[in-house]
Amino acid sequence: MDAMGWEHLTAPDLRGRTVVMTGASDGLGREAALQLARWGADLVLPVRSRPKGEVVAGRIRRETGRPEAVRLTTLDLASLDSVREGAAEISRAVGERGIDLLVHVAGVVSRRREETRDGFELMTGVNALSPLLLTDLLLPLVHERIVVVASEAHRFGRVDLEDPPFRHGGWSLRAAYGRSKLLAMLWSLDLADRLRAGGSAVDLQLVHPGWVLTNLQNATGSDRLDAIVTAVTRPFAMTAPQGAAPVLFAATQPLPPASYVGPDGRGALRGRPTLLRRSRQAMDRDLAREVTAWARSEVGLDSGSPP
């Protein structure tokens, strides 16, 4: 399995499997989608930018020789209406086959405090709330696994359900991004527990890709400073294909439910996929239930259990 650099793992056979993946238009999401298609998966890729999606879809079709290997749908995680419409379009695209693997890669880093169309702080909305809504809407169709791309940035996130949009101050890129990833990890933990308790065949895995050279890091507010950050971090940052390895590992390998997968190197910045420890706060199941109830209410779902 060269994409992961683990010689003793055999490449998975994904022929006949349907994968739905957000964030496949660029970066590590694109590389993960390409590899899954090479392994035989049929992809449904929800994209915000159709032209960028068409570029990736064309490459997948050329490299696999399978015109039917990929279908695009439209979805913007900055709008709950778009998420609902996108979920309906995905459902039509997969049809009776359903979804074997649902992968949440899409994310955003904001240079200043912004809001989604629904009034959420942008990173909270895109990185945490919209993926929860999309998961809930598609969950009845999922057969095997859900993968959520999280981040070691969750360690400096703090949950404040009194002021989740930072309207009363305290916003910084570090604080807001960390909070968004911590919220995603908490609702994922709660969902994983509920799936297991309900005897579901579906499990959920969390992923930290490591430090990867993608457009996501260009968030300082200055093109010149972005270029400096890229130049300084290039020697120890991973390429997009290397950063896709933890995602592929979490998507295809047998793992305990709710595992947290990431690079094995120092600081989990780079390396080969392994199981990581998460913060104590990210393992607080009481907090996870509280966050889930709040998040479901925010996106217009009942505050109880998902279907």
C-alpha positions in Angstrom: 0.0 0.0 0.0 2.5 2.6 -1.2 0.1 5.5 -0.6 0.5 4.9 3.2 4.1 3.7 3.1 3.2 0.6 5.1 4.7 -2.3 3.1 3.0 -5.0 5.1 -0.5 -3.8 4.4 -2.2 -5.1 1.3 -4.1 -2.7 -0.9 -7.8 -2.8 -0.2 -10.2 -4.0 -2.9 -12.9 -1.3 -3.0 -14.6 -2.5 -6.2 -18.4 -2.2 -5.8 -18.0 0.2 -2.8 -19.6 3.7 -2.9 -17.7 6.5 -1.2 -19.1 10.0 -0.5 -16.3 12.5 0.3 -16.4 16.2 0.9 -13.3 18.4 0.3 -12.1 16.4 -2.7 -11.5 19.4 -4.9 -8.1 20.2 -3.6 -5.3 19.2 -1.3 -5.3 16.0 0.7 -9.0 15.4 -0.1 -8.2 15.3 -3.8 -5.3 12.8 -3.2 -7.4 10.6 -1.0 -10.2 10.5 -3.6 -7.7 9.6 -6.3 -6.3 6.7 -4.3 -9.8 5.4 -3.3 -10.8 5.4 -7.0 -7.5 3.6 -7.9 -8.5 0.9 -5.4 -11.8 0.5 -7.3 -14.3 2.7 -5.3 -17.1 4.5 -7.0 -17.0 8.1 -5.8 -19.7 10.7 -5.2 -18.0 14.0 -4.5 -20.0 16.9 -3.2 -18.2 20.1 -4.2 -18.7 23.8 -3.7 -16.9 24.8 -6.9 -18.1 22.8 -9.8 -15.2 23.8 -12.1 -12.6 22.6 -9.6 -14.6 19.5 -9.1 -14.7 18.8 -12.8 -10.9 19.0 -12.9 -10.5 16.3 -10.2 -13.3 14.2 -11.8 -11.5 14.3 -15.1 -8.2 13.2 -13.6 -9.9 10.3 -11.8 -11.6 9.1 -15.0 -8.3 9.3 -16.9 -6.2 7.6 -14.3 -8.7 4.8 -13.6 -10.0 4.3 -17.1 -13.5 4.2 -15.6 -15.9 6.9 -16.8 -18.4 5.8 -14.1 -15.8 6.1 -11.3 -16.9 9.5 -10.1 -20.0 11.7 -9.9 -20.2 15.3 -8.7 -22.9 16.9 -6.6 -23.2 20.5 -5.3 -22.8 21.4 -1.7 -21.7 24.4 0.2 -21.0 23.8 3.9 -21.4 27.5 4.7 -25.2 27.2 4.1 -27.5 24.8 5.9 -30.0 25.0 3.1 -27.2 23.9 0.7 -26.3 21.0 3.0 -30.0 19.8 3.0 -30.3 20.2 -0.8 -26.9 18.5 -1.2 -27.9 15.6 1.0 -30.9 15.1 -1.2 -28.8 15.2 -4.4 -26.3 12.7 -2.9 -29.2 10.4 -2.0 -30.4 10.4 -5.6 -26.9 9.9 -6.9 -26.2 6.8 -4.7 -29.7 5.4 -5.2 -30.4 1.9 -3.7 -26.7 1.1 -3.4 -26.4 3.5 -0.5 -23.1 4.7 0.9 -20.4 2.3 2.1 -18.1 5.1 3.3 -18.8 8.7 4.2 -15.7 10.9 4.6 -15.7 14.5 5.8 -12.5 16.2 4.6 -13.7 19.7 3.7 -12.7 22.4 6.1 -11.9 26.1 6.3 -9.5 28.4 8.1 -10.6 32.1 8.3 -8.2 35.0 8.5 -10.8 37.1 10.3 -14.1 36.5 12.1 -16.7 35.7 9.5 -20.1 34.1 9.5 -21.9 31.5 7.5 -25.2 32.4 5.8 -27.0 31.1 8.9 -25.1 33.3 11.3 -22.6 30.8 12.7 -19.0 31.7 13.2 -17.5 30.5 9.9 -15.1 27.8 11.1 -17.6 26.5 13.7 -20.3 26.3 11.0 -18.2 24.7 8.2 -15.9 22.5 10.3 -18.3 21.2 12.9 -22.0 22.0 12.5 -22.6 21.4 8.8 -20.8 18.0 8.8 -23.0 16.9 11.7 -26.1 17.9 9.7 -24.9 16.1 6.6 -24.0 13.0 8.6 -27.5 12.9 10.2 -29.2 13.3 6.8 -27.2 10.6 5.1 -26.8 8.2 8.1 -29.7 5.9 7.1 -27.9 5.2 3.8 -24.4 4.5 5.3 -23.5 0.8 5.5 -19.9 0.6 6.9 -18.0 3.7 8.2 -17.9 7.4 8.7 -14.6 9.3 8.8 -14.2 12.8 10.2 -11.1 14.8 9.6 -10.3 16.5 12.9 -7.0 18.1 14.1 -4.5 18.3 16.9 -5.7 21.9 17.0 -8.5 20.6 19.2 -6.1 20.7 22.1 -6.3 24.5 22.3 -10.0 24.6 21.7 -12.4 25.5 24.5 -16.1 24.8 24.5 -18.3 27.8 25.4 -21.9 27.1 24.5 -22.9 30.5 26.0 -21.1 32.3 23.2 -20.1 29.8 20.5 -20.0 32.4 17.7 -17.5 34.6 19.6 -19.9 37.6 19.4 -18.7 38.8 22.8 -15.0 38.8 22.0 -12.2 36.3 22.3 -12.1 35.4 18.6 -8.7 34.5 17.1 -7.8 32.1 14.3 -6.3 29.7 16.9 -9.2 29.9 19.3 -11.9 29.5 16.7 -10.2 26.8 14.7 -9.4 24.9 17.8 -13.0 25.1 19.0 -14.4 24.0 15.7 -12.2 20.9 15.6 -13.0 20.1 19.3 -16.7 20.4 18.7 -16.4 18.1 15.7 -14.5 15.5 17.7 -17.1 15.7 20.5 -20.2 15.1 18.4 -18.3 12.4 16.6 -17.5 10.7 19.9 -21.1 10.9 20.9 -22.3 9.5 17.6 -19.8 6.6 17.7 -21.1 5.7 21.2 -24.7 5.8 20.1 -24.0 3.7 17.0 -22.2 1.1 19.1 -24.8 1.1 21.8 -27.5 0.6 19.2 -25.8 -2.4 17.6 -25.2 -0.6 14.3 -22.8 -2.1 11.8 -21.6 1.5 11.1 -18.5 2.8 12.9 -16.9 6.2 13.0 -13.2 7.1 12.9 -11.4 10.4 13.5 -8.3 11.6 11.7 -5.6 14.2 12.2 -3.7 14.5 8.9 -0.6 16.2 10.3 1.1 19.3 8.9 0.4 19.3 5.2 1.3 21.8 2.5 -2.2 22.8 1.2 -4.1 26.0 0.6 -5.6 25.6 4.1 -2.5 27.0 5.7 -2.6 30.2 3.7 -4.7 32.1 6.3 -2.5 34.8 7.8 -4.2 37.6 5.9 -1.0 38.5 4.0 0.1 36.9 0.7 3.7 37.7 1.6 3.4 36.2 5.1 1.6 33.2 3.7 4.6 32.6 1.3 7.0 33.0 4.2 5.1 30.4 6.3 5.0 28.0 3.4 8.8 28.4 2.8 9.7 28.0 6.5 7.4 25.0 7.1 8.2 23.2 3.8 11.2 21.2 5.2 9.0 19.4 7.8 5.6 19.6 6.3 4.1 16.7 4.4 2.9 16.7 0.8 -0.8 16.3 0.1 -0.4 12.6 -0.9 1.4 12.0 2.4 -1.2 13.9 4.3 -3.9 11.7 2.7 -2.4 8.6 4.2 -4.1 8.9 7.7 -7.4 9.5 6.0 -6.9 6.4 3.8 -5.8 4.4 6.8 -8.9 5.4 8.8 -11.1 4.7 5.8 -10.0 1.2 4.9 -8.3 -0.5 7.9 -9.9 -2.5 10.7 -9.9 -0.2 13.8 -11.6 0.1 17.2 -14.7 2.4 17.0 -13.9 6.1 17.5 -10.2 5.7 17.0 -8.1 8.8 16.4 -5.6 8.3 13.6 -2.7 10.5 12.7 1.1 10.7 11.9 3.5 8.9 14.3 6.2 11.5 14.2 7.1 14.2 16.8 4.1 16.4 17.6 2.0 14.4 15.2 3.3 16.7 12.5 4.4 14.1 10.0 5.0 10.4 9.7 3.0 7.2 9.0 -0.5 6.6 10.3 -0.9 5.3 13.8 -3.4 5.6 16.7 -3.0 8.9 18.6 -4.1 10.1 22.0 -6.5 12.9 22.2 -7.0 15.6 24.8 -8.9 14.7 28.0 -11.6 17.2 27.0 -12.1 15.4 23.7 -12.8 12.2 25.6 -15.4 13.8 28.0 -18.6 11.9 27.2 -20.8 14.1 29.3 -19.5 17.1 27.4 -19.9 15.2 24.1 -23.6 14.6 24.8 -24.1 18.3 25.8 -22.3 19.5 22.6 -24.3 17.1 20.5 -27.6 18.3 21.9 -26.6 21.9 21.3 -25.3 21.3 17.8 -28.3 19.4 16.7 -30.6 22.1 17.9 -28.5 24.8 16.1 -28.9 23.0 12.8 -32.6 22.3 13.1 -32.5 18.7 14.3 -34.2 17.3 17.4 -31.8 17.2 20.3 -32.2 13.5 20.9 -30.5 10.6 19.3 -29.7 10.5 15.5 -31.6 8.0 13.5 
